[in-house]
Amino acid sequence: MGMCDNKTNLVLIVINTVTIFVGILVLVAGIMGLMYQDTMSEYTGGVNTEMLCYGVLITGVIILIVGMIGWYAGFSSNVTIAKAYVILIIIITLLQLAFCVVEFLRKGSISEDVEVYMNETFNGTSYDSLSPMQQDVVDVLQVGLECCGLESPADWEGTIPGSCCANFTFNSTTPVACDAASAWGDGCRDRAQVAVGGAIFFAAIILAIGFILEFICIFAGLWVTKNVSEYKRV
C-alpha cells in the first residue's frame, strides 16, 4: 500500500484517539452525575435527572466503542472491521441528523420551557420567603447569569439577595450587603434566554464539526477498505 494509504490510516488513528478520549470524558460525566444526584436535584428544582445521566453514560460507552473500532481499523487495516466502522458511522450520522431536525423544530419549545422554569423559580416576591433549596437555585442562577430578579432588581421586595452583586461568594460566612445601585441590572429571564440562544449556537457549531469529522471518517474507512481489497487481489 502507498503513502496515501498510510496517511489515511493515520487520519483514522488520530481522529479515533480523540474520539476515545471524548468517550471517556462523557462516560465519567455520566458516572459523576449519578453519584451526585442529590446535589444536582437541589439546582434543578427537585427534577430527577437520573435518566439523563444514564443517557449520558450510555452515550459515552457508544462513543468509546466506536472510537476503539475506528482506531483498530486504522491500525490493522482489517477490511471487516473497517466496513463495520463505516456502517456504524453512517448510522450515527443519520441519527445525529434526525436529532438536529427534531431539536430545530423544538427550538421555540425549548425557549418556552426555559421561561416557564424561570417564572416558577422566581415566583417569590421576597427572597427570605423562599425555601433554602429555592434560595440556592436563585443564587446559582443570579451568579451564573449575572442577573437579579425575574425582570430587574425591583422584583425583590425587601432585602435584595447578596447573589445579585458581583462580590457575592457561595462559601462566604459573612452576608453580602447588596442594594439596587450595586446589583446586576438585567433580569434573569432575559439573561437565561440569551444563554440558551448561545448554547444552541454552540451546539450547532459542535454538531457541524462532528458532521465534518464523520464524513472524513467514512471516507477514510472506505478508502482503507478499497485499497486493502485491491492489495489482496494483487
ABEGO torsion letter per residue (X at the ends): XBAAAAAAAAAAAAAAAAAAAAAAAAAAAAAAAAAAAAAAAAAAGGBBAAAAAAAAAAAAAAAAAAAAAAAAAAAAGBAAAAAAAAAAAAAAAAAAAAAAAAAAAAAAAAAAAAAAAAAAAAABABAAABBAAAAAAAAAAAAAAGBBEAABAAABBEBBBAAABAABBAABABBBBBBAAABBABBAAAAAAAAAAAAAAAAAAAAAAAAAAAAAAAAAAAAAAAAAAAAAAX
